[in-house]
Amino acid sequence: MEKKCLRKKDNLWVLFNGKEYCVGLTKEAQEELGAVSFASLKKVGTALKQGDTLVELEAEKAVSEFPSPLTGVISSVNEKIDQNVDILNDSDEMNAWLVSFKDVDPSQFDEL
């Protein structure tokens, strides 16, 4: 994947894979929060505006809400989080993905 397709905002990374925009926790967020113990994600089909709450996380150091970096519709959710929230503590931040968005204005991604 080309690096230009990856942006970071508010301790979240956003990756455009050519079709959808995948959003996840950065290493910086993981370090600030400590081990994540609970995550509350929106459901597939939820429409969000940039700045709306995307995810609420409980961790050893803090309880945090992360705003959506994009306006769009959630097209998929990382189902592994429900099975084992430790995936959000993975050293490979690409495994700590939260959701994917569709129906995003590409210019909004370019502005991140």
MDAnalysis code that builds the backbone (N, CA, C; Angstrom):
import MDAnalysis as mda
import numpy as np

u = mda.Universe.empty(336, n_residues=112, atom_resindex=np.repeat(np.arange(112), 3), trajectory=True)
u.add_TopologyAttr("name", ["N", "CA", "C"] * 112)
u.add_TopologyAttr("resid", np.arange(1, 113))
u.add_TopologyAttr("resname", ["MET", "GLU", "LYS", "LYS", "CYS", "LEU", "ARG", "LYS", "LYS", "ASP", "ASN", "LEU", "TRP", "VAL", "LEU", "PHE", "ASN", "GLY", "LYS", "GLU", "TYR", "CYS", "VAL", "GLY", "LEU", "THR", "LYS", "GLU", "ALA", "GLN", "GLU", "GLU", "LEU", "GLY", "ALA", "VAL", "SER", "PHE", "ALA", "SER", "LEU", "LYS", "LYS", "VAL", "GLY", "THR", "ALA", "LEU", "LYS", "GLN", "GLY", "ASP", "THR", "LEU", "VAL", "GLU", "LEU", "GLU", "ALA", "GLU", "LYS", "ALA", "VAL", "SER", "GLU", "PHE", "PRO", "SER", "PRO", "LEU", "THR", "GLY", "VAL", "ILE", "SER", "SER", "VAL", "ASN", "GLU", "LYS", "ILE", "ASP", "GLN", "ASN", "VAL", "ASP", "ILE", "LEU", "ASN", "ASP", "SER", "ASP", "GLU", "MET", "ASN", "ALA", "TRP", "LEU", "VAL", "SER", "PHE", "LYS", "ASP", "VAL", "ASP", "PRO", "SER", "GLN", "PHE", "ASP", "GLU", "LEU"])
u.atoms.positions = np.array([
    [0.840, -1.188, 0.000],
    [0.000, 0.000, 0.000],
    [0.878, 1.242, 0.000],
    [0.444, 2.255, -0.694],
    [1.214, 3.489, -0.759],
    [1.019, 4.286, 0.516],
    [2.111, 4.882, 0.985],
    [2.082, 5.659, 2.223],
    [1.126, 6.838, 2.121],
    [0.992, 7.418, 0.934],
    [0.140, 8.601, 0.782],
    [-1.321, 8.303, 1.108],
    [-1.654, 7.037, 1.204],
    [-3.032, 6.651, 1.497],
    [-3.297, 6.570, 2.997],
    [-2.273, 6.877, 3.815],
    [-2.426, 6.796, 5.263],
    [-2.359, 8.198, 5.870],
    [-3.342, 8.539, 6.687],
    [-3.363, 9.830, 7.375],
    [-3.592, 9.559, 8.859],
    [-3.225, 10.526, 9.698],
    [-3.468, 10.393, 11.133],
    [-4.139, 11.657, 11.643],
    [-5.101, 11.459, 12.566],
    [-5.798, 12.595, 13.175],
    [-6.370, 12.159, 14.511],
    [-6.152, 12.970, 15.535],
    [-6.723, 12.729, 16.873],
    [-6.440, 11.321, 17.390],
    [-5.182, 10.871, 17.243],
    [-4.761, 9.544, 17.715],
    [-5.443, 8.390, 16.987],
    [-5.975, 8.658, 15.817],
    [-6.535, 7.611, 14.954],
    [-5.798, 7.651, 13.623],
    [-5.604, 6.483, 13.024],
    [-5.082, 6.454, 11.657],
    [-6.243, 6.170, 10.719],
    [-6.114, 6.688, 9.502],
    [-7.127, 6.477, 8.469],
    [-6.386, 5.994, 7.227],
    [-6.787, 4.861, 6.718],
    [-6.147, 4.265, 5.555],
    [-7.176, 4.116, 4.443],
    [-6.868, 4.658, 3.273],
    [-7.737, 4.463, 2.114],
    [-7.185, 3.306, 1.309],
    [-7.986, 2.260, 1.160],
    [-7.521, 1.053, 0.472],
    [-7.957, 1.014, -0.996],
    [-8.426, 2.149, -1.498],
    [-8.890, 2.211, -2.884],
    [-10.392, 2.065, -2.997],
    [-11.020, 1.618, -1.913],
    [-12.466, 1.390, -1.913],
    [-13.117, 1.992, -0.675],
    [-12.546, 1.686, 0.491],
    [-13.112, 2.164, 1.755],
    [-12.028, 2.847, 2.580],
    [-12.479, 3.530, 3.619],
    [-11.573, 4.226, 4.528],
    [-11.595, 3.493, 5.865],
    [-10.483, 2.860, 6.201],
    [-10.371, 2.088, 7.435],
    [-9.768, 2.979, 8.518],
    [-10.325, 2.915, 9.737],
    [-9.893, 3.760, 10.852],
    [-9.465, 2.875, 12.015],
    [-8.351, 3.227, 12.646],
    [-7.874, 2.450, 13.787],
    [-7.088, 3.290, 14.773],
    [-6.693, 2.659, 15.871],
    [-5.930, 3.329, 16.936],
    [-4.453, 3.397, 16.581],
    [-3.852, 4.565, 16.786],
    [-2.419, 4.706, 16.560],
    [-1.650, 4.151, 17.757],
    [-0.364, 3.924, 17.557],
    [0.507, 3.489, 18.655],
    [0.507, 4.532, 19.770],
    [0.463, 5.806, 19.388],
    [0.442, 6.888, 20.377],
    [-0.788, 6.782, 21.277],
    [-1.934, 6.479, 20.683],
    [-3.159, 6.313, 21.471],
    [-3.025, 5.119, 22.397],
    [-2.462, 4.025, 21.881],
    [-2.285, 2.824, 22.693],
    [-1.397, 3.131, 23.902],
    [-0.324, 3.898, 23.677],
    [0.587, 4.224, 24.773],
    [-0.068, 5.147, 25.793],
    [-0.825, 6.137, 25.319],
    [-1.495, 7.077, 26.223],
    [-2.564, 6.396, 27.073],
    [-3.296, 5.479, 26.472],
    [-4.410, 4.830, 27.160],
    [-3.969, 3.692, 28.075],
    [-2.904, 3.008, 27.696],
    [-2.567, 1.768, 28.380],
    [-3.434, 0.662, 27.804],
    [-3.470, -0.468, 28.478],
    [-4.221, -1.621, 27.960],
    [-5.711, -1.330, 27.894],
    [-6.278, -1.464, 26.705],
    [-7.712, -1.256, 26.504],
    [-8.464, -2.469, 27.054],
    [-9.500, -2.188, 27.853],
    [-10.270, -3.281, 28.456],
    [-11.711, -3.346, 27.942],
    [-12.179, -2.266, 27.299],
    [-13.557, -2.243, 26.797],
    [-13.643, -1.254, 25.651],
    [-14.406, -1.606, 24.618],
    [-14.625, -0.718, 23.480],
    [-16.101, -0.735, 23.103],
    [-16.655, 0.442, 22.896],
    [-18.041, 0.577, 22.451],
    [-18.028, 1.213, 21.065],
    [-18.328, 0.391, 20.058],
    [-18.304, 0.850, 18.667],
    [-19.708, 1.035, 18.128],
    [-19.815, 1.890, 17.124],
    [-21.080, 2.053, 16.407],
    [-21.314, 0.822, 15.530],
    [-22.543, 0.656, 15.086],
    [-22.912, -0.504, 14.272],
    [-22.774, -0.200, 12.771],
    [-22.640, -1.280, 11.985],
    [-22.614, -1.152, 10.532],
    [-23.895, -0.462, 10.082],
    [-23.744, 0.480, 9.150],
    [-24.899, 1.224, 8.644],
    [-25.094, 2.559, 9.339],
    [-24.362, 2.802, 10.427],
    [-24.473, 4.073, 11.144],
    [-23.809, 5.176, 10.329],
    [-24.540, 6.269, 10.132],
    [-23.979, 7.437, 9.449],
    [-23.407, 8.377, 10.506],
    [-22.166, 8.790, 10.299],
    [-21.507, 9.710, 11.227],
    [-21.020, 10.941, 10.488],
    [-20.992, 12.048, 11.200],
    [-20.382, 13.263, 10.686],
    [-19.019, 13.408, 11.332],
    [-18.112, 14.061, 10.645],
    [-16.790, 14.305, 11.201],
    [-16.952, 15.002, 12.553],
    [-16.305, 14.454, 13.584],
    [-16.405, 15.025, 14.927],
    [-17.386, 14.300, 15.827],
    [-18.332, 13.533, 15.246],
    [-19.238, 12.707, 16.063],
    [-18.414, 11.644, 16.786],
    [-18.915, 11.159, 17.915],
    [-18.200, 10.106, 18.636],
    [-18.201, 8.824, 17.812],
    [-16.994, 8.332, 17.523],
    [-16.823, 7.102, 16.759],
    [-16.738, 5.900, 17.680],
    [-15.951, 6.036, 18.766],
    [-15.721, 4.913, 19.672],
    [-15.453, 5.445, 21.076],
    [-15.926, 4.694, 22.063],
    [-15.598, 4.963, 23.457],
    [-14.736, 3.806, 23.938],
    [-13.606, 4.130, 24.558],
    [-12.686, 3.112, 25.042],
    [-12.438, 3.265, 26.527],
    [-12.406, 2.151, 27.235],
    [-11.980, 2.131, 28.630],
    [-10.641, 1.423, 28.656],
    [-9.680, 2.026, 29.356],
    [-8.340, 1.460, 29.427],
    [-7.772, 1.692, 30.810],
    [-6.568, 1.149, 31.060],
    [-6.000, 1.227, 32.397],
    [-5.679, 2.656, 32.825],
    [-5.389, 3.544, 31.878],
    [-5.011, 4.916, 32.238],
    [-6.128, 5.936, 32.036],
    [-7.106, 5.615, 31.212],
    [-8.125, 6.622, 30.890],
    [-9.351, 5.987, 30.247],
    [-10.459, 6.740, 30.323],
    [-11.655, 6.437, 29.545],
    [-11.729, 7.562, 28.512],
    [-11.814, 7.200, 27.253],
    [-11.742, 8.214, 26.206],
    [-12.788, 7.989, 25.128],
    [-13.217, 9.109, 24.547],
    [-14.053, 9.070, 23.351],
    [-13.196, 9.594, 22.210],
    [-13.289, 8.937, 21.074],
    [-12.548, 9.380, 19.902],
    [-13.536, 9.867, 18.850],
    [-13.318, 11.084, 18.330],
    [-14.215, 11.611, 17.305],
    [-13.942, 10.984, 15.944],
    [-14.980, 10.884, 15.152],
    [-14.830, 10.356, 13.804],
    [-13.999, 11.328, 12.973],
    [-12.953, 10.822, 12.304],
    [-12.138, 11.705, 11.476],
    [-12.793, 12.042, 10.134],
    [-13.861, 11.319, 9.794],
    [-14.519, 11.482, 8.497],
    [-16.038, 11.497, 8.636],
    [-16.697, 12.034, 7.626],
    [-18.146, 11.913, 7.496],
    [-18.409, 10.769, 6.529],
    [-19.257, 9.833, 6.941],
    [-19.557, 8.697, 6.065],
    [-20.439, 7.696, 6.766],
    [-20.585, 6.536, 6.147],
    [-21.410, 5.457, 6.675],
    [-20.484, 4.288, 7.025],
    [-20.661, 3.734, 8.229],
    [-19.836, 2.603, 8.645],
    [-20.218, 1.384, 7.814],
    [-19.227, 0.842, 7.107],
    [-19.484, -0.303, 6.225],
    [-19.032, -1.619, 6.840],
    [-18.109, -1.557, 7.807],
    [-17.708, -2.764, 8.522],
    [-17.108, -2.383, 9.865],
    [-17.179, -3.340, 10.793],
    [-16.658, -3.159, 12.148],
    [-15.726, -4.334, 12.427],
    [-14.638, -4.088, 13.122],
    [-13.704, -5.160, 13.473],
    [-14.373, -6.061, 14.513],
    [-14.903, -7.196, 14.046],
    [-15.641, -8.107, 14.930],
    [-14.734, -8.810, 15.935],
    [-13.425, -8.820, 15.678],
    [-12.483, -9.432, 16.622],
    [-12.498, -8.705, 17.969],
    [-12.874, -7.426, 17.955],
    [-12.902, -6.638, 19.197],
    [-13.907, -7.232, 20.173],
    [-15.078, -7.670, 19.665],
    [-16.090, -8.290, 20.535],
    [-15.581, -9.594, 21.143],
    [-14.795, -10.329, 20.380],
    [-14.275, -11.613, 20.852],
    [-13.108, -11.438, 21.816],
    [-12.252, -10.446, 21.547],
    [-11.073, -10.226, 22.374],
    [-10.599, -8.785, 22.203],
    [-10.933, -7.923, 23.160],
    [-10.603, -6.506, 23.070],
    [-9.094, -6.270, 23.038],
    [-8.301, -7.274, 23.416],
    [-6.844, -7.145, 23.390],
    [-6.296, -6.858, 21.995],
    [-7.081, -7.105, 20.954],
    [-6.638, -6.797, 19.597],
    [-6.293, -5.308, 19.493],
    [-6.946, -4.469, 20.318],
    [-6.677, -3.027, 20.297],
    [-5.358, -2.672, 20.989],
    [-4.738, -3.648, 21.624],
    [-3.443, -3.439, 22.266],
    [-2.304, -4.037, 21.436],
    [-2.624, -4.508, 20.228],
    [-1.644, -5.177, 19.377],
    [-0.509, -4.224, 18.997],
    [0.713, -4.723, 18.994],
    [1.865, -3.886, 18.645],
    [1.829, -3.448, 17.177],
    [1.143, -4.194, 16.331],
    [0.939, -3.778, 14.943],
    [-0.353, -2.971, 14.903],
    [-0.215, -1.642, 14.799],
    [-1.418, -0.800, 14.892],
    [-2.429, -1.078, 13.784],
    [-2.022, -1.693, 12.685],
    [-2.979, -2.030, 11.627],
    [-3.966, -3.107, 12.098],
    [-3.584, -3.919, 13.077],
    [-4.513, -4.900, 13.648],
    [-5.515, -4.241, 14.586],
    [-5.209, -3.017, 15.027],
    [-6.084, -2.292, 15.954],
    [-7.088, -1.425, 15.192],
    [-7.540, -1.943, 14.047],
    [-8.535, -1.180, 13.289],
    [-9.896, -1.281, 13.972],
    [-10.677, -0.251, 13.812],
    [-11.980, -0.161, 14.473],
    [-13.119, -0.383, 13.483],
    [-13.202, 0.499, 12.489],
    [-14.296, 0.460, 11.518],
    [-13.782, 0.859, 10.143],
    [-14.602, 0.577, 9.134],
    [-14.370, 1.091, 7.783],
    [-15.566, 1.952, 7.402],
    [-15.275, 2.981, 6.618],
    [-16.317, 3.894, 6.147],
    [-16.476, 3.791, 4.639],
    [-17.719, 3.995, 4.183],
    [-18.005, 4.179, 2.761],
    [-18.744, 5.517, 2.635],
    [-18.994, 5.925, 1.403],
    [-19.694, 7.187, 1.133],
    [-18.987, 8.374, 1.774],
    [-17.659, 8.411, 1.621],
    [-16.839, 9.493, 2.165],
    [-16.439, 10.431, 1.025],
    [-16.458, 11.722, 1.282],
    [-15.971, 12.699, 0.305],
    [-14.442, 12.623, 0.312],
    [-13.828, 12.238, -0.801],
    [-12.365, 12.086, -0.848],
    [-11.606, 13.347, -0.419],
    [-12.188, 14.517, -0.660],
    [-11.493, 15.753, -0.281],
    [-11.354, 15.860, 1.240],
    [-12.284, 15.274, 1.968],
    [-12.206, 15.287, 3.433],
    [-10.995, 14.472, 3.912],
    [-10.767, 13.341, 3.262],
    [-9.592, 12.522, 3.576],
    [-8.310, 13.287, 3.236],
    [-8.287, 13.950, 2.095],
    [-7.096, 14.692, 1.671],
    [-6.750, 15.806, 2.650],
    [-7.746, 16.336, 3.344],
    [-7.527, 17.442, 4.283],
    [-7.014, 16.987, 5.645],
    [-6.997, 15.679, 5.912],
    [-6.521, 15.203, 7.198],
    [-5.027, 15.448, 7.368],
])
